[in-house]
Amino acid sequence: MDGPLTPRESAKFIAENSRDVFIDGGGVRRVAELLFAKVSGPELDLGSWKALHELNPRAADEAAVNWVFVTDTLNFSFWSEHEEHKCLVGYRGKTYSGYWSLCAAVNRALDEGIPITSASYYATVTLEQVQHIFRSDTDVPMPLIEERHRILNETGKILLEKFEGSFLNCVRKSEKSAQKLMHLVVESFPSYRDVTQFEGKRISFYKRAQILVADTWSVLEGKGDGCFKDISSITMFADYRLPQVLVHLGALKYSKELLEKLLKGEMLSYGDRQEVEIRGCSLWCVELIRDCLLELIEKKGEKTSREINSVLLDYYLWDYARDHRADMKGIPFHHTRCIYY
Ligand SMILES: Nc1nc2c(c(CN[C@H]3C=C[C@H](O)[C@@H]3O)cn2[C@@H]2O[C@H](COP(=O)(O)O)[C@@H](O)[C@H]2O)c(=O)[nH]1
């Protein structure tokens, strides 16, 4: 049986058939212009992955690659039903929420001498140990903690069996191809198989596999084993924050019916038509923004040796969403509880 459409093909197909989510051409151009002003700045640069984020590893060694692997294996579903009542993790004097609470908990465990990034440890870690490692400073635990435990055991065992316990061996098997690495990850690790149906076709988003490839590229600083010649083929990562920021910036629009549903905080299930339309149109929207930005650079003759790709645009927009949380208060994000994003 053929594999699913690639994430890019999936997104195009969804955008062409979407009923409740729409891409706004004017908004796409405005976001491209916002990004054009940053094109020579520090944010749209590979180095920002370390420079702007104190919890990310400083090193570019095997331990750092294994830090990225365990973190992206658990990189899903941090949202809470009530924004003011959520999981928080204090680390080195700062309090972290959402995705960063995961990274803070991993670094706290390492400081406590718990080898949470070692497959030989997390392949057999117990639920109680996982609950301790990812404990919250509030009475709201990290969501899906049992699923996180199951996935750690499953993923650790496979990494030991197939890749001698180190994700760097998986990277090296991909011969510096981002696509080969993404597919090797999806074939080897079941929890990364972010695949569903739309209008009778099998489609893929591979959100965690794509961000894993991107974060591996970033932690290795685009050099050596991380010098992926085809990194530009990786698309944005279809999570629940990017749609919110794209609506906030006017590049994406929801139908009245869908907006009302989201404002009520109604849950959407993984694979629901509207959930797929939100993820697919967001992905396609970022592809169009990238195309528009590259045209602007060409037209205005902005001399930049720098590579502009969907990964760097995604990182920038995700960080923008983080930094503009207050401005985005009125813009709902869709609530889907799953292990894929
Ligand atoms: N599209 C996209 N989705 C991303 C990320 C990241 C973390 N990447 C950072 C690390 C290094 C880079 O420089 C990035 O700054 C997490 N997520 C997703 O967001 C959601 C969590 O959101 P909140 O509840 O607000 O923390 C959840 O689905 C999670 O899977 C990204 O970069 N892009």
The ligand as an SDF file (V2000), in Angstrom:
LIG
                    3D

 33 36  0  0  0  0  0  0  0  0999 V2000
    5.2860   24.7820   15.4770 N   0  0  0  0  0  0  0  0  0  0  0  0
    6.0270   24.6430   16.5820 C   0  0  0  0  0  0  0  0  0  0  0  0
    5.4860   23.9960   17.6390 N   0  0  0  0  0  0  0  0  0  0  0  0
    6.2730   23.8750   18.7470 C   0  0  0  0  0  0  0  0  0  0  0  0
    7.5720   24.3670   18.8480 C   0  0  0  0  0  0  0  0  0  0  0  0
    8.0320   24.0270   20.1450 C   0  0  0  0  0  0  0  0  0  0  0  0
    9.3460   24.3050   20.7890 C   0  0  0  0  0  0  0  0  0  0  0  0
   10.3830   24.7410   19.9060 N   0  0  0  0  0  0  0  0  0  0  0  0
   11.2790   25.6990   20.4830 C   0  0  0  0  0  0  0  0  0  0  0  0
   12.5700   25.1120   20.8000 C   0  0  0  0  0  0  0  0  0  0  0  0
   13.5170   25.6530   20.0510 C   0  0  0  0  0  0  0  0  0  0  0  0
   12.9860   26.5480   19.0610 C   0  0  0  0  0  0  0  0  0  0  0  0
   13.7120   27.7300   18.9990 O   0  0  0  0  0  0  0  0  0  0  0  0
   11.5870   26.8080   19.5250 C   0  0  0  0  0  0  0  0  0  0  0  0
   11.5250   28.0020   20.2220 O   0  0  0  0  0  0  0  0  0  0  0  0
    6.9920   23.3680   20.7850 C   0  0  0  0  0  0  0  0  0  0  0  0
    5.9610   23.2990   19.9210 N   0  0  0  0  0  0  0  0  0  0  0  0
    4.5950   22.8180   20.1510 C   0  0  0  0  0  0  0  0  0  0  0  0
    3.8700   23.9290   20.7060 O   0  0  0  0  0  0  0  0  0  0  0  0
    2.9190   23.4430   21.6550 C   0  0  0  0  0  0  0  0  0  0  0  0
    3.3290   23.9450   23.0220 C   0  0  0  0  0  0  0  0  0  0  0  0
    3.0890   25.3460   23.0700 O   0  0  0  0  0  0  0  0  0  0  0  0
    2.9470   26.0520   24.5240 P   0  0  0  0  0  0  0  0  0  0  0  0
    1.7280   25.3820   25.1790 O   0  0  0  0  0  0  0  0  0  0  0  0
    2.7680   27.5190   24.1940 O   0  0  0  0  0  0  0  0  0  0  0  0
    4.2270   25.7410   25.2770 O   0  0  0  0  0  0  0  0  0  0  0  0
    2.9890   21.9260   21.5710 C   0  0  0  0  0  0  0  0  0  0  0  0
    2.1280   21.4570   20.5520 O   0  0  0  0  0  0  0  0  0  0  0  0
    4.4340   21.7140   21.1450 C   0  0  0  0  0  0  0  0  0  0  0  0
    4.6140   20.4500   20.5200 O   0  0  0  0  0  0  0  0  0  0  0  0
    8.1280   25.0390   17.7180 C   0  0  0  0  0  0  0  0  0  0  0  0
    9.2710   25.5210   17.6910 O   0  0  0  0  0  0  0  0  0  0  0  0
    7.3030   25.1480   16.6190 N   0  0  0  0  0  0  0  0  0  0  0  0
  1  2  1  0
  2  3  2  0
  2 33  1  0
  3  4  1  0
  4  5  2  0
  4 17  1  0
  5  6  1  0
  5 31  1  0
  6  7  1  0
  6 16  2  0
  7  8  1  0
  8  9  1  0
  9 10  1  0
  9 14  1  0
 10 11  2  0
 11 12  1  0
 12 13  1  0
 12 14  1  0
 14 15  1  0
 16 17  1  0
 17 18  1  0
 18 19  1  0
 18 29  1  0
 19 20  1  0
 20 21  1  0
 20 27  1  0
 21 22  1  0
 22 23  1  0
 23 24  2  0
 23 25  1  0
 23 26  1  0
 27 28  1  0
 27 29  1  0
 29 30  1  0
 31 32  2  0
 31 33  1  0
M  END
$$$$
